[in-house]
């Protein structure tokens, strides 16, 4: 890889442009320092006036950054150094900036947020969890308020539910610090509003995503789902789970590449015998087949303390596979969550219908300008550009990195690597150097803790089970003699500062005890040591039994591992493997893992294109109805189309069919005997239905005092129809994704299948919206009480 700033590096020209702007900012340093506090604060209103007169943000940047930089110094006592200003310039250009751990990314964000908030359109900083958003926002907001801008946190720190007025105040603030989850759910809820008074969001303008690779890549395809009414529970959940225990390894097949599992021919035969069925796949047992698939996945694909944990309250809490943190409030869809609960013999929660859904990919692509900060984004620069249109620029460190990154030490099996790493921990601990031991799962972190206890080495454990103590554990992690065992959650949002005398001992030592699923995770973990020019070291102890090696390693390596065990070597000795070919194979396995994750995200992005277009169209239509001054849909045209479709679908009409149609769609009180109606004449039937509709519309006219009241009635009728149909469509698309994903093993093109089915479903939804709108208008009841208050009851 070319050095940062080298003419051979991909970001050479970007850095050259950034350095040119940096010179302009630095030239203004003394000028801003000479200003009084009031004069410096007055720059904000000056900048706003200049923007209103047509000046661009890019033109204002040098002055605005110089102002924000000086304000940082006066308010916080911290003056951003050149590397931080370079990062801030990169953020304003809409880049993902890679800045190493300890470079002060929190301070970097103050400058582009200040500049972009001057437009009055809002600037948002999004990070991975509420703790970081609250901590950083509380500190940096002092600067924003001092400079005359408004600030808000995008959620209630106390966890209370915010009212519409509170949310509107938040999103009308100049600068907002929030989490990706809070922002996504607020967006969905805002687009479920029934009237103007319930809307609180303005169009997305500028966003900085902290830990950008985690949010925009690792969590990109995680759907944010607002659930509503519970679905009817299947009677097969329990018995399907019970059946799984009767299966042998030959009864199901596991595809590691697609992370999928299914019954083999012998497994299907067992199922047919177990449930006394002649043919499981004759189309009569789809619900049973669905539950069997869910139960099989629960047992084979979702490992306790790797994919989820069971909370003290007996609930399934999902884990982020990249950092081991609990995904607060997240549940698996389409019955998978309930299948895991059944596997763990827990009370079944409600499998609720999805009312609204969006992925982080779709959410962040809505911003006019998107940027991000991360310590490890450069290796994924192509993906960032293809999906989000953003470049990744590496910012040089303020001080040279002197951390020693040692080559991986490779062992044939798990016991060997744990024993070898334990010896290294004992050696480092004897020197007094603090040690951070990173494991790939909660289970391994607890095993390692047991090993340390046997060696009588005091230590802390940081994983999803004790995340509440994270700040304390991290604070102590850099002290002399400290030993910390952690999952990969220690790789982000934590800054381990060295205690007195630690630098002289060699700094923090990071020991990874697994080949992680991505090179970016390795880099994140290495970056815990050697912050801001501190000494430190990193070293990974890996084995041929690591998950990423088993899943993505070459076949010959699997044979080598099996042969090694067959030779029954003396397991009391630790055998280190130093063959260069094995080292290359392990590295290539990690590359394949990264490529697979990218392929999944690309596939989901392709599938999400249909969802995105549909969601955008539905939300746009809702807003047109909510903000319009009149009825903006052609009710008369919809009526004519509905009736024409009805007579075409029933070429042999009779009075009974027509009566049923009228009672279902037009009027509860219909009692005409239709003696004068020629049911064999389609034109006459359509005219008859149109006359009935016009009479009902005219009858309702008497209840409206003015056009505004009438317009509101028609608007709500349409909105309710859209919401009912869109909720069904969202849930349908969720189910469709699950079904298409299962068909990848059948050598079908999942994208084509999904788009075709999604389009067909969307067209059906549009027809149903029109029918339900007509039904809401015609069959609703309007009542007036003795005080003149009107209530409308929709069907």
C-alpha positions in Angstrom: 0.0 0.0 0.0 1.4 3.4 -0.9 2.2 5.8 1.9 -0.4 8.5 2.8 0.2 11.5 0.6 2.4 9.6 -1.8 1.9 10.5 -5.5 1.1 6.8 -5.9 -1.7 6.7 -3.3 -5.3 6.9 -4.4 -6.0 9.9 -2.2 -3.0 12.0 -3.3 -5.0 14.6 -5.2 -7.7 14.8 -2.5 -5.0 15.5 0.2 -3.3 18.1 -2.0 -6.6 20.0 -2.3 -7.2 19.7 1.4 -3.7 21.0 2.2 -4.3 24.0 0.0 -7.5 24.9 2.0 -5.7 24.2 5.2 -3.2 27.0 4.4 -6.1 29.4 4.0 -7.5 28.5 7.4 -4.1 28.8 9.1 -3.5 32.3 7.6 -6.6 33.4 9.5 -5.5 32.0 12.9 -4.0 35.3 14.3 -6.8 37.4 12.9 -9.4 35.4 14.7 -7.3 35.2 17.9 -7.2 39.1 18.0 -11.1 39.3 18.0 -13.0 39.8 21.3 -15.5 37.2 22.4 -18.4 39.3 21.1 -16.7 39.9 17.8 -16.0 36.2 17.3 -19.6 35.3 18.2 -20.8 38.0 15.8 -19.2 36.1 12.9 -22.1 33.6 12.9 -24.7 36.2 11.9 -22.3 37.7 9.4 -21.8 34.3 7.8 -25.6 33.8 7.6 -26.0 37.1 5.9 -23.3 36.3 3.3 -24.9 33.0 2.6 -28.3 34.6 2.1 -26.7 37.0 -0.4 -25.5 34.0 -2.5 -22.1 33.2 -1.1 -21.3 29.4 -1.0 -20.4 27.3 1.9 -17.1 26.3 0.2 -16.2 30.0 -0.1 -17.0 30.6 3.6 -15.0 27.5 4.8 -11.6 29.1 5.6 -13.2 31.8 7.8 -15.8 29.6 9.4 -13.3 27.0 10.3 -10.9 29.6 11.7 -13.8 30.9 13.8 -14.8 27.4 15.0 -11.2 26.6 15.7 -10.7 29.6 17.9 -14.1 29.0 19.6 -12.9 25.4 20.4 -9.9 26.9 22.1 -11.8 29.5 24.1 -14.6 27.3 25.2 -13.0 23.8 25.5 -9.4 24.8 25.9 -8.5 22.6 22.8 -7.1 24.1 19.6 -7.6 21.7 16.6 -4.2 20.9 15.1 -3.5 20.7 11.4 -4.4 17.0 11.0 -7.8 17.7 12.7 -8.5 20.6 10.4 -7.6 18.5 7.4 -10.1 15.9 8.6 -12.7 18.6 9.0 -12.1 19.9 5.5 -12.4 16.3 4.1 -15.8 16.0 5.9 -17.1 19.1 4.3 -16.2 17.8 0.9 -18.5 14.9 1.5 -15.7 12.3 2.1 -15.2 9.5 4.5 -12.1 10.5 6.4 -9.9 7.8 7.9 -8.3 9.1 11.1 -6.4 6.9 13.5 -7.5 6.2 17.0 -6.7 9.1 19.4 -6.6 11.8 16.7 -9.5 13.6 18.3 -12.4 12.9 15.8 -14.9 14.4 18.3 -13.2 17.8 18.0 -12.9 17.5 14.2 -16.6 17.4 13.8 -17.2 20.8 15.3 -15.9 22.6 12.3 -18.0 21.0 9.4 -21.1 20.9 11.6 -20.7 24.6 12.4 -20.2 25.5 8.7 -23.1 23.4 7.3 -25.5 24.5 10.1 -25.1 28.1 9.0 -27.3 27.4 6.0 -30.3 27.0 8.4 -31.1 23.5 6.9 -29.6 21.5 9.8 -26.6 19.3 10.4 -26.7 15.9 12.1 -23.9 13.8 13.6 -24.8 10.2 13.9 -22.9 7.7 16.0 -23.3 4.0 17.0 -24.8 4.3 20.5 -26.5 6.7 22.9 -23.6 6.9 25.3 -21.2 8.3 22.7 -23.8 10.6 21.2 -24.7 12.0 24.7 -21.1 12.3 25.8 -19.7 14.0 22.7 -22.8 16.1 22.2 -22.9 17.4 25.7 -19.2 18.5 25.5 -19.2 20.0 22.0 -22.6 21.7 22.3 -20.9 24.3 24.5 -19.1 25.5 21.4 -22.2 25.6 19.2 -24.2 27.5 21.7 -21.4 29.9 22.4 -21.3 30.7 18.7 -25.1 31.3 18.6 -26.4 28.1 17.1 -29.0 25.8 18.6 -28.2 22.2 19.6 -30.2 19.1 20.5 -29.7 15.5 21.3 -31.9 13.3 19.1 -33.3 11.1 21.9 -34.2 11.4 25.5 -31.2 10.5 27.7 -33.7 9.3 30.3 -35.3 6.9 27.8 -38.8 8.6 28.0 -41.0 8.8 24.9 -40.7 12.2 23.2 -43.8 14.1 22.1 -44.2 15.5 18.6 -43.5 19.1 19.8 -40.2 17.9 21.4 -39.1 16.1 18.3 -40.0 19.0 16.1 -37.8 21.2 18.3 -35.0 18.7 18.1 -35.0 18.5 14.3 -35.4 22.2 13.8 -32.2 22.7 15.8 -29.1 23.8 13.9 -27.1 20.8 15.1 -28.3 17.4 16.3 -26.3 14.6 17.8 -28.1 11.2 17.5 -27.8 7.5 16.9 -28.4 5.8 13.6 -31.3 3.9 15.2 -33.0 6.9 16.7 -32.7 8.8 13.4 -34.1 5.9 11.4 -37.1 5.2 13.6 -37.9 9.0 13.8 -37.9 9.1 10.0 -40.3 6.2 9.7 -42.6 7.6 12.4 -42.7 11.0 10.8 -43.9 9.4 7.6 -46.7 7.7 9.5 -48.2 11.1 10.5 -51.9 11.7 9.7 -51.8 15.5 9.5 -49.4 18.5 9.4 -49.4 18.9 13.2 -47.9 15.4 13.6 -45.0 16.0 11.2 -41.7 17.1 12.8 -38.8 16.4 10.4 -37.4 18.6 7.7 -35.6 17.3 4.6 -32.2 15.7 5.3 -29.3 18.1 4.6 -25.9 17.3 6.0 -24.8 14.3 8.0 -21.5 13.1 9.6 -21.5 9.4 10.4 -19.1 8.5 13.2 -17.6 5.0 12.9 -18.8 5.2 9.3 -17.7 1.7 8.3 -19.6 0.2 11.2 -22.8 2.1 10.4 -22.7 2.3 6.6 -21.2 -1.1 5.9 -21.4 -3.6 8.8 -24.9 -2.5 9.8 -26.0 -1.3 6.3 -28.5 -4.1 5.6 -29.9 -4.2 9.1 -33.6 -3.3 8.6 -35.1 -0.8 11.0 -38.7 -2.1 11.5 -41.6 -0.5 13.3 -43.9 -3.3 14.3 -47.6 -3.1 14.9 -50.4 -5.6 15.4 -49.3 -9.1 16.4 -49.7 -11.9 13.9 -51.6 -15.1 14.8 -49.1 -17.5 16.3 -48.5 -20.7 14.4 -49.4 -23.9 16.1 -46.4 -25.6 14.6 -43.6 -23.6 16.4 -43.3 -25.9 19.3 -43.6 -29.2 17.5 -41.2 -28.1 14.8 -38.6 -27.3 17.4 -39.1 -30.7 19.0 -38.6 -32.4 15.7 -35.1 -30.8 15.2 -33.8 -33.0 18.1 -34.6 -36.2 16.1 -32.3 -35.1 13.2 -28.9 -36.5 12.5 -26.1 -34.7 10.7 -27.0 -36.4 7.4 -30.6 -35.1 7.7 -29.7 -31.5 6.9 -27.2 -29.6 4.8 -25.4 -26.4 5.8 -24.2 -24.0 3.1 -21.5 -21.9 4.8 -21.1 -19.5 1.9 -24.8 -18.5 1.9 -25.2 -19.1 5.6 -28.3 -21.2 5.0 -29.5 -24.7 6.0 -32.1 -27.1 4.7 -33.4 -30.6 5.1 -31.9 -33.3 2.9 -33.9 -36.1 1.4 -33.4 -38.2 4.5 -34.5 -35.3 6.7 -37.6 -34.7 4.6 -38.4 -38.4 5.0 -38.1 -38.2 8.7 -40.4 -35.1 8.8 -43.0 -37.0 6.8 -42.8 -39.9 9.2 -42.8 -37.7 12.3 -45.9 -35.7 11.1 -47.6 -38.7 9.4 -47.7 -36.9 6.0 -47.5 -38.6 2.5 -45.8 -35.6 1.0 -44.4 -32.6 2.9 -44.1 -30.5 -0.2 -47.5 -31.0 -1.8 -48.5 -27.4 -1.2 -50.9 -28.3 1.6 -48.4 -27.8 4.4 -46.7 -24.5 3.7 -47.0 -23.2 7.3 -45.4 -26.4 8.7 -42.5 -26.2 6.2 -42.0 -22.5 7.2 -41.8 -23.4 10.9 -39.4 -26.3 10.2 -37.1 -24.0 8.3 -37.2 -21.4 11.1 -36.5 -24.1 13.7 -33.6 -25.6 11.7 -32.1 -22.1 11.3 -32.5 -21.3 15.0 -30.5 -24.4 15.9 -27.9 -24.3 13.2 -27.3 -20.7 12.3 -27.9 -18.8 15.6 -25.4 -19.7 18.3 -26.1 -18.5 21.8 -23.5 -15.9 22.9 -22.4 -15.5 19.3 -25.6 -14.4 17.6 -27.6 -13.6 20.8 -27.7 -13.6 24.6 -30.5 -14.4 27.0 -31.1 -11.4 29.2 -31.7 -11.7 33.0 -35.3 -11.1 32.2 -35.5 -14.0 29.9 -35.5 -12.2 26.6 -33.5 -12.9 23.4 -31.2 -10.0 22.8 -29.4 -9.9 19.4 -25.7 -9.2 19.1 -23.9 -7.2 16.5 -21.6 -9.8 14.8 -19.0 -7.2 14.1 -18.5 -5.7 17.6 -20.4 -7.9 20.0 -22.7 -5.2 21.3 -26.3 -5.8 22.0 -28.6 -4.5 19.3 -31.1 -2.6 21.5 -34.7 -3.1 20.5 -34.0 -5.2 17.5 -35.9 -8.4 16.7 -35.6 -10.9 13.9 -38.6 -10.9 11.5 -40.8 -13.4 9.9 -41.0 -15.7 13.0 -37.3 -16.3 13.4 -37.1 -14.6 16.7 -39.9 -16.8 18.1 -38.1 -19.9 16.8 -35.0 -18.9 18.8 -37.2 -18.3 21.9 -38.7 -21.8 21.5 -35.2 -23.3 21.1 -34.2 -21.6 24.4 -37.6 -22.7 26.0 -38.5 -19.1 26.7 -42.0 -17.5 26.6 -42.8 -16.6 23.0 -43.0 -12.9 22.2 -45.5 -11.6 19.7 -44.4 -11.9 16.0 -45.7 -8.5 15.0 -46.6 -7.2 11.6 -44.0 -4.8 10.1 -45.7 -1.4 9.6 -42.7 0.5 8.3 -39.1 -0.5 7.4 -35.9 1.0 6.1 -32.2 0.0 6.0 -29.3 2.2 6.9 -28.2 2.1 3.2 -31.5 3.7 2.1 -31.6 6.1 5.1 -28.2 7.7 4.6 -28.4 7.9 0.9 -31.2 10.4 1.3 -28.9 13.1 2.7 -27.9 15.9 0.2 -24.3 15.6 1.6 -23.0 12.6 3.5 -19.6 12.3 5.1 -18.1 10.1 7.8 -15.2 9.4 10.2 -13.6 6.1 10.9 -10.3 4.6 11.9 -10.5 1.9 9.3 -12.3 2.7 6.1 -9.6 2.8 3.4 -9.7 -0.9 2.6 -13.4 -0.5 1.8 -13.0 2.6 -0.3 -14.4 1.0 -3.5 -17.6 -0.1 -1.7 -18.1 3.3 -0.1 -17.9 4.9 -3.5 -20.2 2.4 -5.3 -22.9 2.5 -2.7 -22.8 6.0 -1.3 -20.7 8.0 -3.9 -18.2 9.0 -1.2 -14.4 8.9 -1.4 -12.3 7.7 1.4 -9.4 10.0 2.3 -6.6 9.0 4.8 -5.6 11.9 7.0 -2.0 11.8 8.2 -1.6 11.5 11.9 -0.5 14.5 14.0 2.3 12.4 15.4 4.0 9.4 13.8 2.5 6.0 14.7 5.3 4.0 16.5 3.1 1.0 17.5 4.7 -2.3 16.6 2.2 -4.5 14.6 3.7 -8.0 14.9 2.9 -10.8 12.4 0.2 -13.3 13.2 1.2 -16.4 15.2 -0.5 -19.4 13.8 -1.5 -22.6 15.6 -3.3 -25.8 14.5 -6.1 -25.7 17.0 -8.0 -23.6 19.6 -6.2 -25.1 22.7 -2.8 -24.4 21.3 -3.4 -20.8 20.4 -5.1 -20.1 23.8 -2.1 -21.6 25.7 0.4 -19.7 23.6 -1.4 -16.4 24.0 -1.7 -17.1 27.8 2.1 -17.4 28.0 2.5 -14.1 26.2 0.0 -12.5 28.6 1.9 -13.8 31.6 5.2 -12.4 30.1 3.7 -9.0 29.5 2.0 -8.9 32.8 5.2 -9.6 34.6 6.7 -6.6 32.9 3.8 -4.4 34.1 2.5 -3.6 30.6 -1.3 -3.3 30.3 -2.8 -6.0 28.1 -6.0 -5.9 26.1 -7.1 -9.4 25.0 -9.6 -9.5 22.2 -11.8 -12.6 21.6 -14.3 -13.3 18.8 -17.2 -14.2 21.1 -18.6 -13.9 24.6 -18.1 -17.7 25.2 -14.4 -17.5 24.4 -14.0 -14.3 26.5 -15.4 -16.2 29.5 -13.1 -19.2 28.8 -10.2 -16.9 28.7 -11.3 -15.3 32.0 -11.3 -18.8 33.6 -7.7 -19.3 32.3 -6.5 -16.1 33.8 -8.2 -16.9 37.2 -6.3 -20.2 37.3 -3.1 -18.2 36.8 -4.2 -15.8 39.5 -4.0 -12.8 37.2 -6.5 -10.1 38.1 -8.4 -8.8 35.2 -11.6 -7.2 33.9 -14.0 -8.7 31.3 -15.8 -6.5 28.8 -18.6 -8.1 26.7 -22.3 -7.6 26.0 -23.2 -9.0 29.4 -21.5 -6.2 31.3 -21.5 -3.3 28.8 -22.8 -1.0 31.6 -19.3 -1.0 33.1 -17.6 -0.3 29.8 -16.4 3.3 30.6 -14.9 2.2 33.9 -13.2 -0.9 32.4 -11.7 1.1 29.5 -10.5 3.9 31.9 -8.6 1.3 33.9 -7.3 -0.6 30.8 -4.2 1.5 30.3 -2.9 1.4 33.9 0.3 -0.5 34.9 -0.4 -4.2 35.2 -4.0 -4.0 33.9 -5.4 -7.0 32.0 -8.6 -6.7 30.1 -10.5 -9.5 28.3 -13.0 -8.1 25.8 -15.0 -9.0 22.7 -14.6 -6.9 19.6 -16.9 -4.3 21.2 -13.7 -2.9 22.6 -12.6 -1.9 19.1 -14.9 1.1 18.7 -15.9 4.2 20.6 -13.3 3.5 23.4 -10.0 5.3 23.9 -7.6 3.6 26.3 -5.3 6.2 27.7 -2.0 5.2 29.2 -1.4 5.6 32.9 1.7 7.0 34.5 4.9 5.1 33.7 3.2 2.8 31.1 4.9 4.5 28.1 8.3 3.7 29.5 7.3 0.0 29.8 6.3 -0.2 26.2 2.7 1.0 26.2 -0.5 -1.0 25.7 -0.3 -4.5 24.2 -3.2 -5.7 22.1 -3.5 -9.5 21.8 -6.2 -10.8 19.4 -7.0 -14.5 19.9 -8.7 -15.1 16.6 -8.6 -14.3 12.9 -11.4 -11.8 12.7 -14.0 -11.9 9.9 -12.7 -8.7 8.3 -9.4 -6.9 8.0 -11.1 -3.7 9.1 -11.9 -5.3 12.5 -8.2 -6.3 12.8 -7.2 -2.8 12.1 -9.7 -1.4 14.6 -8.4 -3.6 17.3 -4.7 -2.8 16.6 -5.7 0.9 16.8 -6.5 0.6 20.5 -2.7 0.8 21.1 -0.3 3.5 19.9 -2.7 6.4 20.1 -1.3 9.9 19.4 2.3 8.7 19.0 2.2 6.5 22.2 4.2 3.3 22.2 2.4 0.0 22.0 2.1 -3.3 20.2 -0.4 -5.6 18.6 -0.3 -9.3 17.8 -2.9 -11.9 16.8 -2.9 -15.6 17.8 -4.9 -17.5 15.2 -5.6 -21.1 14.5 -6.8 -23.4 11.7 -10.1 -23.8 13.8 -11.1 -20.1 13.7 -14.5 -19.6 12.2 -13.3 -17.5 9.3 -10.7 -20.1 8.4 -13.2 -23.0 8.5 -15.8 -21.1 6.5 -13.5 -19.5 3.8 -10.2 -21.3 3.9 -9.2 -23.5 1.0 -10.0 -27.2 0.9 -6.4 -28.3 1.2 -6.2 -26.4 4.5 -9.2 -28.3 5.9 -7.5 -31.6 4.9 -4.3 -30.4 6.6 -6.2 -29.7 9.8 -7.8 -33.1 9.8 -4.5 -34.9 9.0 -2.9 -33.0 11.9 -5.5 -34.3 14.4 -5.2 -37.9 13.0 -1.5 -37.9 13.7 -2.3 -37.6 17.4 0.5 -35.3 18.2 1.5 -34.7 21.8 -1.1 -32.1 22.8 0.7 -31.0 25.9 3.1 -29.1 23.7 2.2 -25.9 21.8 2.9 -26.3 18.1 3.3 -23.0 16.1 2.9 -23.2 12.3 5.3 -21.1 10.3 4.6 -22.3 6.8 4.2 -19.2 4.5 1.6 -21.1 2.5 -0.6 -21.5 5.5 -0.2 -17.8 6.4 -1.3 -16.8 2.9 -4.3 -19.2 3.1 -5.4 -17.6 6.3 -5.2 -14.1 4.9 -7.0 -15.1 1.7 -9.8 -16.6 3.9 -10.3 -13.2 5.5 -10.3 -11.6 2.1 -13.0 -14.0 1.0 -15.0 -13.2 4.1 -14.9 -9.5 3.3 -15.9 -10.2 -0.3 -18.9 -12.3 0.8 -20.1 -9.6 3.1 -19.8 -7.1 0.3 -21.7 -9.4 -2.0 -24.5 -9.7 0.5 -24.7 -5.9 1.0 -24.7 -5.5 -2.8 -27.5 -8.0 -3.2 -29.5 -6.3 -0.4 -28.9 -2.9 -2.0 -30.2 -4.3 -5.3 -33.3 -5.8 -3.6 -33.6 -2.6 -1.6 -33.9 -0.5 -4.8 -37.5 -1.8 -5.2 -38.3 -1.1 -1.6 -36.7 2.4 -1.9 -38.7 3.4 -4.9 -42.0 2.1 -3.4 -41.4 3.8 -0.1 -40.4 7.1 -1.7 -43.5 7.0 -3.9 -45.9 6.2 -1.0 -44.3 8.8 1.4 -44.4 11.4 -1.4 -48.1 10.7 -2.0 -48.9 10.9 1.7 -47.1 14.3 1.9 -49.0 15.6 -1.1 -52.3 14.7 0.6 -51.3 16.1 4.0 -49.9 19.4 2.7 -52.3 20.0 -0.2 -55.2 22.6 0.0 -57.7 20.4 -1.8 -58.6 16.8 -2.7 -55.7 15.8 -5.0 -56.9 12.5 -6.1 -59.5 11.7 -8.8 -62.3 10.0 -6.8 -64.7 10.0 -9.8 -62.1 8.4 -12.0 -61.3 5.8 -9.3 -65.0 5.0 -9.0 -65.4 4.5 -12.7 -62.3 2.3 -12.9 -63.5 0.2 -9.9 -66.9 -0.4 -11.4 -65.5 -1.1 -14.8 -63.1 -3.7 -13.3 -65.9 -5.3 -11.4 -68.1 -5.9 -14.4 -65.1 -7.2 -16.4 -64.2 -9.7 -13.7 -67.8 -10.9 -13.6 -69.0 -11.5 -17.2 -72.1 -13.4 -15.9 -73.4 -10.9 -13.3 -76.4 -11.6 -11.2 -78.2 -9.4 -8.7 -76.8 -11.4 -5.7 -73.2 -10.6 -6.8 -73.9 -6.9 -7.4 -75.7 -6.6 -4.0 -72.7 -8.2 -2.2 -70.3 -5.8 -4.0 -72.4 -2.8 -3.0 -72.6 -3.9 0.7 -68.9 -4.5 0.8 -67.8 -1.3 -0.9 -70.5 1.3 -1.2 -73.2 1.2 1.4 -74.3 -0.7 4.5 -77.9 0.4 4.1 -78.5 -0.7 0.5 -82.0 -2.2 0.2 -83.0 -1.6 -3.5 -84.4 -4.7 -5.2 -82.8 -3.7 -8.5 -85.9 -4.6 -10.5 -85.3 -2.0 -13.2 -81.6 -3.0 -13.6 -80.5 -5.1 -16.6 -77.7 -7.0 -15.1 -76.6 -8.3 -18.5 -75.9 -4.8 -19.7 -72.4 -3.8 -18.3 -72.9 -0.1 -19.1 -76.1 0.1 -17.3 -74.6 -1.7 -14.2 -71.7 0.8 -14.2 -74.2 3.7 -14.4 -76.3 2.3 -11.6 -73.2 1.9 -9.3 -72.1 5.5 -10.2 -75.5 6.9 -9.3 -75.5 5.1 -5.9 -72.0 6.5 -5.2 -73.0 10.1 -6.2 -76.1 9.9 -3.9 -73.9 8.8 -1.0 -71.4 11.5 -1.6 -74.2 14.1 -1.8 -75.6 12.8 1.5 -72.3 13.4 3.2 -72.0 16.9 1.9 -74.5 18.2 4.5 -72.1 17.4 7.3 -69.3 19.7 6.1 -69.3 23.3 7.2 -66.7 24.4 4.7 -64.2 23.2 2.0 -61.5 22.8 4.6 -63.5 20.3 6.6 -64.6 18.5 3.5 -60.9 18.3 2.3 -59.8 16.9 5.6 -62.4 14.2 5.4 -61.3 13.1 2.0 -57.6 13.4 2.9 -58.0 11.1 6.0 -60.0 8.6 4.0 -57.1 8.3 1.5 -54.4 8.3 4.2 -56.0 5.5 6.1 -56.3 3.5 2.9 -52.6 4.1 2.0 -51.4 3.2 5.5 -53.4 -0.1 5.7 -52.1 -1.2 2.3 -48.5 0.0 2.9 -48.4 -1.9 6.2 -49.4 -5.0 4.4 -46.9 -4.3 1.6 -44.0 -3.7 4.0 -44.7 -7.0 5.8 -45.1 -8.7 2.4 -41.7 -7.4 1.3 -40.1 -8.6 4.5 -41.5 -12.1 4.0 -40.5 -12.0 0.3 -36.9 -11.2 1.2 -36.8 -14.3 3.5 -38.3 -16.5 0.8 -36.0 -15.3 -2.0 -32.9 -15.7 0.3 -33.8 -19.3 0.8 -33.9 -19.9 -3.0 -30.2 -18.9 -3.6 -29.3 -22.5 -3.1 -31.7 -23.5 -5.9 -29.5 -21.6 -8.5 -32.1 -19.0 -9.2 -31.4 -15.3 -9.6 -32.7 -13.8 -6.3 -32.6 -10.3 -7.5 -34.8 -10.9 -10.6 -37.3 -13.0 -8.5 -37.5 -10.3 -5.9 -38.0 -7.3 -8.2 -40.6 -9.2 -10.3 -42.6 -10.2 -7.2 -42.2 -6.8 -5.5 -43.4 -5.0 -8.6 -46.4 -7.3 -8.9 -47.2 -6.8 -5.3 -46.9 -3.0 -5.6 -49.3 -2.8 -8.5 -51.8 -4.9 -6.5 -51.3 -2.5 -3.5 -52.1 0.5 -5.7 -55.3 -1.0 -6.9 -56.3 -1.9 -3.3 -55.5 1.7 -2.1 -58.0 3.1 -4.5 -60.7 0.5 -3.5 -60.2 1.2 0.2 -60.2 5.0 -0.3 -63.6 4.7 -2.0 -64.8 2.4 0.7 -63.6 4.8 3.4 -65.3 7.7 1.8 -68.6 6.0 1.0 -69.0 3.6 4.0 -67.7 5.9 6.8 -70.2 7.2 9.4 -70.4 10.8 10.4 -72.1 11.6 13.7 -72.8 15.0 15.4 -73.3 15.1 19.2 -75.5 17.6 21.0 -72.6 20.0 21.3 -72.0 20.0 17.5 -68.8 17.9 17.7 -68.4 15.7 14.7 -66.9 12.2 14.7 -66.0 10.2 11.7 -65.9 6.4 11.9 -64.1 4.7 9.1 -64.7 1.1 8.2 
